Every structure is written in structure tokens, then in C-alpha cells.
């Protein structure tokens, strides 16, 4: 599949975003900025940083939500994580939670330099792993006044215990042994080793493949929402960083800033949302989309319309 073959089942609106570039340390982050339809550069607007899932890029569900929230009067910024997509950074395809959280901070650093952004009205949201990174960022980033997670995923938990639907004894120990082998090989000059986020083809799907992996394959690897800068791979040596991380470690310290969790009633990742919610203090809310799975909330209009409406109510209340 190439650029000319990209055809979305559901328009993510990424072509309507303005391409921007900004710094995280010495690296350039590639972003898409979305503006309200009646944008006036002489006014100040509330803004929202939108963080993509693991393996995703800004042109997918991030831009869908960023565009929709811009229609509600917000300046919104979707971006590619450093080491991924169109953003800079080596080694490529690194999935490092600490770096991902710093990407969010750098995005806020950029927003506060813009004269039309109200620095006292900044929110953040993320999808899947991006939701977990967002919930972690607000714990120590005081400029985030309200945060929302959609189909929130704690990548630290899944590195320790396995993906939803995966039941392997001593999962983390086996995972870290794979990391040890990969790192030793790289140190001795061998090529980096990568794993796929989702099945690469239908041939890799069988009766043992979990629901979320089947749906993620359809979203990322077919015309449903394939995008050429989403390469469906990450460094095996990322996993030691993932295993040592807890997305919700100090989420109880966020109060009195508000948290919103939006999740499908049929999501096999629902337990992540329940964990975060139970550890957070008020004000907090879980909003359940009946009949939806984890991946359904990425792009299916019958579900995303409800998500957007709830996000609008939440951010209007707390930062608008």
C-alpha cells in the first residue's frame, strides 16, 4: 500500500490541520494544529493537546478528535511522538513512556508561545496508550487543567502482565529475557530487533488472536485507517522501559483538577479505566459508550459522535 492508495473508511480530517514543527530538547516534533472555524488571531482560546495511541500517528484518530474539538471553539494540537511518524529522534520506533510524557510537555511549551492561546486554559486528552500517557502527564504537569482518556491503556501493566486476552505464566520475566537478548545483540553490532504492535496481515490472525488485536489490525493495516508513516513496529528494547512504568502511579495527586475516562462497554481494556478511576480522587468521571469496543472509539461515527459530545461538555466546564 502506498500514499496514493490511502483511503479512509471514516475521514479523520487530518488534511484540514496546519502542519507545525516545534522542539523537544534538540528534536523536532511534527504536529497538526486545528483552529475554530471563526478563528481570530487577536483573541485568546482554550487549547487541547491530543496524544495518539501506541503505533499510531497524528493523521489517524488524533486528528479526528482534534478537528472535532476545534469545531467546538478550541485550538487543538495533534502530534507524532518523537522517534515515530514524522517527528525526529533515534533510535526509530522507540516506545518510551517517559519520552512520550515529555512530548506532551513539549507540546504545551509550544502552545504557550502562541499569542492566541490562553495559557491558563490548557487541557489534554489521549487515545489508548495516549490516554495513559496523558493521565501520567497531568500528575506532574501543572499547566494541564483537565485531562481525558479515551479507551485508556496502561502500557506498563500490559508489559508486566500481557495484553488483554493474553495469558502467559511469568510474562514479564519472559519479556525481559527477550529484551536482554535484543540489547546484547545490538551492543555487539547486530541490527535492532522489532516487534509488531498488531498483526501485520490476515495470515497472522487465527482463533487464538485476541479481539483487540483483530480490530487493531483492521484499523491500522487496512484502508479503514492505514497511514504510511505508521509502520506497525517498535523496538523490542522498548519493553524494559514499559515494564518499569505505571501510568497511574500518582494519579491521586491530580485532584482538584478533573479527570474524564471514556470507554466502550465491550472494551477488553475496560480494566485499565477502572484501575485509573479507582486510584484517582474527585472530581473524576467514567463515561461509558454502550456497545462499543476499545477500537470502536477510534473512528466509528456512531460512537465517536458521543465521545466528542462528552469531551465538549467536559472541557467546556473546566477550561472554557
C-alpha positions as semicolon CSV with decimal commas, in nm:
position;residue;x (nm);y (nm);z (nm)
1;X;0,000;0,000;0,000
2;X;0,136;0,346;-0,085
3;X;0,036;0,710;-0,039
4;X;-0,190;0,705;-0,342
5;X;-0,385;0,411;-0,203
6;X;-0,470;0,570;0,133
7;X;-0,849;0,580;0,158
8;X;-1,009;0,612;0,500
9;X;-1,335;0,444;0,582
10;X;-1,402;0,741;0,808
11;X;-1,245;1,082;0,745
12;X;-1,006;1,179;1,022
13;X;-0,984;1,538;0,892
14;X;-0,604;1,538;0,908
15;X;-0,581;1,729;0,577
16;X;-0,750;2,023;0,746
17;X;-0,476;2,058;1,007
18;X;-0,194;2,311;0,969
19;X;0,148;2,146;0,978
20;X;0,369;2,283;1,256
21;X;0,710;2,192;1,394
22;X;0,842;2,262;1,743
23;X;1,123;2,150;1,969
24;X;1,159;1,888;2,238
25;X;1,514;1,939;2,353
26;X;1,712;1,916;2,025
27;X;1,446;1,718;1,839
28;X;1,175;1,847;1,606
29;X;0,820;1,731;1,678
30;X;0,581;1,726;1,382
31;X;0,229;1,841;1,465
32;X;-0,106;1,929;1,313
33;X;-0,279;2,238;1,451
34;X;-0,655;2,279;1,422
35;X;-0,841;2,609;1,461
36;X;-1,202;2,708;1,531
37;X;-1,395;2,798;1,218
38;X;-1,424;3,163;1,329
39;X;-1,061;3,186;1,441
40;X;-0,938;3,535;1,522
41;X;-0,564;3,562;1,592
42;X;-0,629;3,867;1,810
43;X;-0,832;3,663;2,059
44;X;-0,720;3,406;2,314
45;X;-0,853;3,050;2,301
46;X;-0,851;2,746;2,527
47;X;-0,639;2,466;2,384
48;X;-0,613;2,087;2,398
49;X;-0,314;1,859;2,332
50;X;-0,416;1,528;2,169
51;X;-0,187;1,224;2,208
52;X;-0,202;0,926;1,972
53;X;-0,209;0,553;2,058
54;X;0,096;0,330;2,056
55;X;0,178;0,260;1,693
56;X;-0,047;0,541;1,574
57;X;0,033;0,874;1,411
58;X;-0,123;1,218;1,421
59;X;-0,317;1,168;1,097
60;X;-0,538;0,896;1,244
61;X;-0,774;0,918;1,544
62;X;-0,575;1,206;1,697
63;X;-0,671;1,436;1,411
64;X;-1,030;1,314;1,415
65;X;-1,072;1,427;1,776
66;X;-0,857;1,737;1,731
67;X;-1,070;1,855;1,438
68;X;-1,397;1,790;1,618
69;X;-1,286;1,979;1,930
70;X;-1,168;2,269;1,715
71;X;-1,524;2,295;1,586
72;X;-1,626;2,349;1,948
73;X;-1,400;2,652;1,986
74;X;-1,063;2,507;2,087
75;X;-0,714;2,535;1,946
76;X;-0,608;2,171;1,924
77;X;-0,273;2,011;1,858
78;X;-0,216;1,652;1,743
79;X;0,145;1,540;1,709
80;X;0,371;1,247;1,629
81;X;0,567;1,108;1,922
82;X;0,940;1,162;1,896
83;X;1,116;0,862;1,737
84;X;0,796;0,793;1,544
85;X;0,594;0,921;1,249
86;X;0,729;1,245;1,103
87;X;0,895;1,355;1,428
88;X;1,270;1,330;1,475
89;X;1,466;1,104;1,706
90;X;1,685;0,795;1,703
91;X;1,659;0,507;1,752
92;X;1,349;0,496;1,534
93;X;1,035;0,323;1,662
94;X;1,127;0,364;2,026
95;X;0,824;0,343;2,258
96;X;0,947;0,505;2,579
97;X;0,679;0,618;2,829
98;X;0,898;0,885;2,986
99;X;0,974;1,030;2,644
100;X;0,608;1,014;2,544
101;X;0,510;1,216;2,850
102;X;0,785;1,467;2,774
103;X;0,635;1,502;2,423
104;X;0,316;1,627;2,589
105;X;0,512;1,876;2,796
106;X;0,696;1,999;2,486
107;X;0,363;2,041;2,308
108;X;0,244;2,264;2,593
109;X;0,574;2,454;2,577
110;X;0,490;2,527;2,215
111;X;0,129;2,626;2,281
112;X;0,221;2,882;2,549
113;X;0,439;3,067;2,296
114;X;0,139;3,135;2,073
115;X;-0,030;3,470;2,140
116;X;-0,378;3,334;2,068
117;X;-0,354;3,052;2,324
118;X;-0,476;3,115;2,680
119;X;-0,203;2,959;2,893
120;X;-0,444;2,923;3,185
121;X;-0,690;2,713;2,984
122;X;-0,495;2,415;2,855
123;X;-0,641;2,065;2,852
124;X;-0,505;1,730;2,736
125;X;-0,652;1,409;2,605
126;X;-0,526;1,088;2,453
127;X;-0,644;0,767;2,297
128;X;-0,537;0,417;2,409
129;X;-0,172;0,438;2,523
130;X;-0,201;0,812;2,459
131;X;-0,471;0,819;2,726
132;X;-0,235;0,653;2,973
133;X;0,044;0,894;2,885
134;X;-0,195;1,188;2,927
135;X;-0,309;1,065;3,267
136;X;0,054;1,035;3,369
137;X;0,147;1,377;3,234
138;X;-0,118;1,563;3,434
139;X;0,027;1,417;3,757
140;X;0,334;1,639;3,728
141;X;0,240;1,895;3,461
142;X;0,051;2,173;3,639
143;X;-0,028;2,357;3,316
144;X;-0,278;2,084;3,226
145;X;-0,602;2,196;3,389
146;X;-0,818;1,899;3,283
147;X;-0,748;1,564;3,118
148;X;-0,947;1,297;2,935
149;X;-0,860;0,945;2,826
150;X;-1,042;0,750;2,554
151;X;-1,001;0,370;2,569
152;X;-0,719;0,441;2,816
153;X;-0,435;0,187;2,823
154;X;-0,158;0,146;3,081
155;X;0,136;0,016;2,877
156;X;0,324;-0,058;3,199
157;X;0,058;-0,303;3,312
158;X;0,048;-0,484;2,979
159;X;0,429;-0,515;2,974
160;X;0,414;-0,677;3,317
161;X;0,104;-0,892;3,271
162;X;0,041;-0,924;2,898
163;X;-0,207;-0,771;2,656
164;X;-0,580;-0,821;2,712
165;X;-0,662;-1,178;2,619
166;X;-0,302;-1,294;2,668
167;X;-0,243;-1,543;2,948
168;X;0,121;-1,647;2,980
169;X;0,285;-1,757;3,304
170;X;0,577;-1,536;3,411
171;X;0,500;-1,300;3,122
172;X;0,726;-1,014;3,235
173;X;1,025;-1,236;3,305
174;X;0,999;-1,389;2,958
175;X;0,956;-1,046;2,804
176;X;1,262;-0,906;2,980
177;X;1,469;-1,205;2,873
178;X;1,381;-1,114;2,514
179;X;1,488;-0,757;2,584
180;X;1,819;-0,878;2,728
181;X;1,891;-1,080;2,414
182;X;1,795;-0,789;2,187
183;X;2,008;-0,536;2,376
184;X;2,309;-0,766;2,385
185;X;2,281;-0,830;2,011
186;X;2,257;-0,457;1,941
187;X;2,555;-0,385;2,166
188;X;2,755;-0,636;1,961
189;X;2,667;-0,465;1,636
190;X;2,366;-0,663;1,518
191;X;2,064;-0,492;1,364
192;X;1,792;-0,373;1,605
193;X;1,507;-0,616;1,663
194;X;1,145;-0,505;1,623
195;X;0,804;-0,644;1,709
196;X;0,470;-0,555;1,554
197;X;0,207;-0,370;1,756
198;X;-0,073;-0,553;1,572
199;X;-0,089;-0,843;1,323
200;X;0,083;-0,740;1,003
201;X;-0,150;-0,936;0,778
202;X;-0,460;-1,155;0,790
203;X;-0,230;-1,458;0,775
204;X;-0,116;-1,378;1,130
205;X;-0,472;-1,389;1,267
206;X;-0,617;-1,715;1,395
207;X;-0,864;-1,842;1,655
208;X;-0,621;-1,753;1,933
209;X;-0,586;-1,388;1,832
210;X;-0,750;-1,155;2,085
211;X;-1,043;-0,933;1,989
212;X;-0,843;-0,615;2,031
213;X;-0,563;-0,742;1,806
214;X;-0,808;-0,839;1,533
215;X;-0,977;-0,499;1,548
216;X;-0,645;-0,316;1,566
217;X;-0,527;-0,497;1,253
218;X;-0,840;-0,381;1,070
219;X;-0,792;-0,022;1,187
220;X;-0,419;0,015;1,126
221;X;-0,340;-0,224;0,842
222;X;-0,637;-0,191;0,605
223;X;-0,792;0,102;0,422
224;X;-1,002;0,167;0,727
225;X;-0,730;0,398;0,863
226;X;-0,394;0,289;0,725
227;X;-0,141;0,572;0,704
228;X;0,206;0,535;0,551
229;X;0,403;0,683;0,842
230;X;0,252;0,431;1,085
231;X;0,490;0,139;1,036
232;X;0,347;-0,105;1,290
233;X;0,673;-0,181;1,465
234;X;0,856;-0,090;1,781
235;X;1,195;-0,174;1,927
236;X;1,200;-0,488;2,138
237;X;1,436;-0,299;2,366
238;X;1,150;-0,059;2,446
239;X;0,996;-0,322;2,670
240;X;1,223;-0,275;2,971
241;X;1,112;0,090;2,983
242;X;0,748;-0,012;2,951
243;X;0,774;-0,278;3,222
244;X;0,919;-0,032;3,470
245;X;0,637;0,218;3,427
246;X;0,300;0,278;3,593
247;X;0,070;0,519;3,411
248;X;-0,140;0,588;3,720
249;X;0,133;0,586;3,988
250;X;0,043;0,922;4,145
251;X;-0,295;0,988;3,988
252;X;-0,440;1,055;4,334
253;X;-0,237;1,380;4,344
254;X;-0,415;1,532;4,042
255;X;-0,720;1,645;4,243
256;X;-0,877;1,902;4,238
257;X;-0,807;1,907;3,864
258;X;-1,072;1,696;3,687
259;X;-1,029;1,366;3,504
260;X;-1,260;1,204;3,249
261;X;-1,241;0,845;3,127
262;X;-1,442;0,744;2,821
263;X;-1,462;0,374;2,745
264;X;-1,673;0,127;2,548
265;X;-1,886;-0,114;2,747
266;X;-1,744;-0,403;2,540
267;X;-1,380;-0,292;2,558
268;X;-1,147;-0,570;2,664
269;X;-0,929;-0,294;2,814
270;X;-1,201;-0,171;3,048
271;X;-0,996;-0,282;3,349
272;X;-0,737;-0,011;3,279
273;X;-1,003;0,258;3,308
274;X;-1,143;0,102;3,623
275;X;-0,794;0,090;3,776
276;X;-0,722;0,456;3,700
277;X;-1,064;0,566;3,822
278;X;-1,033;0,375;4,149
279;X;-0,695;0,534;4,222
280;X;-0,794;0,891;4,129
281;X;-0,970;1,135;4,359
282;X;-1,263;1,362;4,280
283;X;-1,352;1,526;4,050
284;X;-1,347;1,222;3,822
285;X;-1,591;1,052;3,589
286;X;-1,626;0,740;3,377
287;X;-1,847;0,782;3,071
288;X;-1,940;0,450;2,910
289;X;-2,036;0,414;2,543
290;X;-2,276;0,122;2,530
291;X;-2,198;-0,150;2,277
292;X;-1,856;-0,012;2,180
293;X;-1,525;-0,194;2,188
294;X;-1,183;-0,041;2,250
295;X;-1,108;0,023;1,881
296;X;-1,465;0,136;1,801
297;X;-1,391;0,465;1,978
298;X;-1,109;0,542;1,735
299;X;-1,324;0,627;1,437
300;X;-1,675;0,481;1,410
301;X;-1,916;0,776;1,385
302;X;-2,198;0,617;1,586
303;X;-1,958;0,607;1,882
304;X;-1,717;0,895;1,822
305;X;-2,007;1,140;1,797
306;X;-2,098;1,052;2,156
307;X;-1,736;1,077;2,265
308;X;-1,700;1,422;2,107
309;X;-2,019;1,545;2,271
310;X;-1,897;1,430;2,613
311;X;-1,549;1,575;2,559
312;X;-1,708;1,906;2,466
313;X;-1,917;1,912;2,783
314;X;-1,616;1,823;2,997
315;X;-1,371;2,074;2,855
316;X;-1,636;2,346;2,830
317;X;-1,698;2,306;3,202
318;X;-1,338;2,308;3,315
319;X;-1,126;2,511;3,072
320;X;-1,356;2,720;2,852
